[in-house]
Amino acid sequence: MASIGSVTRQVASLEITNKRTTNSSSSSLKSAHSKHPSQSNVSKLLTKFAAPNPLHSSSNANKPHHSSSLRHPTATTKTTTTHSSSAARGDGLKKQASIDIGQYDGGLELENEKRGERVFGEAAQELALDSSHLKKYPTREWNLHGFDMGRPLGKGKFGRVYMVRTKCEPNYILALKTLYKSEIIQTKVEKQVRREIEIQQNLRHPNVLRLYGYFHDEKRIFLMLEFAAKGELYKQLSKHGCFTEKRSSRYIDQMADALIYLHGKHVIHRDIKPENLLLGINGELKIGDFGWSVHAPSNRRTTLCGTLDYLAPEMVESREHSEKVDYWALGVLTYEFLIGNPPFEDRSSMKNTYRRIAKVDLHFPPTLSAEVKGLIGKLLQYEPEKRLALTEVRKHPWIVKYRPRTASG
């Protein structure tokens, strides 16, 4: 039987295609992190496995990715967990019919009775999003009846997020996100939502949260998202106040690699911050927000000052900007990981935050190593073209120093 790590890696590259299959029946916090994410105690809510359920995996799990039974429906053979294989993984997996996804609270039905309105005309056509209609790599046709509903994971701006399992083999465990069409229209973000969904549908990177597919009904859009088993990174930052240099370095290495990939796809993120990052099954970082608040806590930074913290000088000064705004944000993120608050934050005045960003009013506490100060300083440059390239970030001594030996540079 494949190890949990290998199964997880295979899942990250699988595509749910249009071949139809038959459905089977806390610590005290520093003042900088006083907010509490909405996914209450996610690690206790969720099992150790992201997707698919290893007990329902095909016996051909070690074959190339294109052999997925969701892409090419075949008879699957349920594997039996042996004592030796379980001990080798060290995960304490016991024989069981399925992974527990928790108890469904009926929230989607209850919310749908009171929330949102049907939309008509051109707006309805623009938000009739269905990945089974894609010209390139369409998925199978999905609807709510294709899932076993599990426990709630949180509430976002436009709807709820639930843990679900596909009824078809190999029983993927996913996060199902709801977006209410009428609320999208009211906030005038129809084109943005459509664009961001279409962008993320085509992204394939281990540190970018995967969007497997999407479908809609009269009032809602449903997003089938990769399940981030260890929840919100911001919650971890709130719990610990700040991270060690080793942990921070590994996160920044993963972020730089993901941003290199995104920029290669001509995607600028523009909203990098801890609240938009999730953690996968092995604790790996996942960029999880592309404009429509995936797993968004109800109490994210909502003040203008909060949103300002990660903006580059060219953005606060309303100048043209490029992908190098993400370089700047990576420098801010590095600082916050290590110190517990952003470098230019001024809670007393939004204008002061503007001023500090525009002047690059950067100060380091004496506790930081010279190596990381050098890296942050090279990223937080006023002139975008002077910021350290992401490829050079990955070669920086502070990054290389803490990179696991098995990881590629």
Sequence and secondary structure as in RCSB ss.txt:
>XXXX:A:sequence
MASIGSVTRQVASLEITNKRTTNSSSSSLKSAHSKHPSQSNVSKLLTKFAAPNPLHSSSNANKPHHSSSLRHPTA
TTKTTTTHSSSAARGDGLKKQASIDIGQYDGGLELENEKRGERVFGEAAQELALDSSHLKKYPTREWNLHGFDMG
RPLGKGKFGRVYMVRTKCEPNYILALKTLYKSEIIQTKVEKQVRREIEIQQNLRHPNVLRLYGYFHDEKRIFLML
EFAAKGELYKQLSKHGCFTEKRSSRYIDQMADALIYLHGKHVIHRDIKPENLLLGINGELKIGDFGWSVHAPSNR
RTTLCGTLDYLAPEMVESREHSEKVDYWALGVLTYEFLIGNPPFEDRSSMKNTYRRIAKVDLHFPPTLSAEVKGL
IGKLLQYEPEKRLALTEVRKHPWIVKYRPRTASG
>XXXX:A:secstr
   HHHHHHHHHH    S            GGG    SSTTHHHHS S  SS GGG  TTTTS GGG TTTS   
       HHHHHHHTS     SS        HHHHHHHHS     HHHHHHT   GGG SSS      GGGEEEE
EEEEE SSSEEEEEEESSTT  EEEEEEEEHHHHHHTT HHHHHHHHHHHHT   TTB  EEEEEE SSEEEEEE
E  TT BHHHHHHHHSS  HHHHHHHHHHHHHHHHHHHHTT      SGGGEEE TTS EEE  SSS TT  TTS
  SHHHHHTT  HHHHTT    THHHHHHHHHHHHHHHHSS TT  TT HHHHHHHHHHT     TTS HHHHHH
HHHHS SSGGGS  HHHHTTSHHHHHHS TTS  
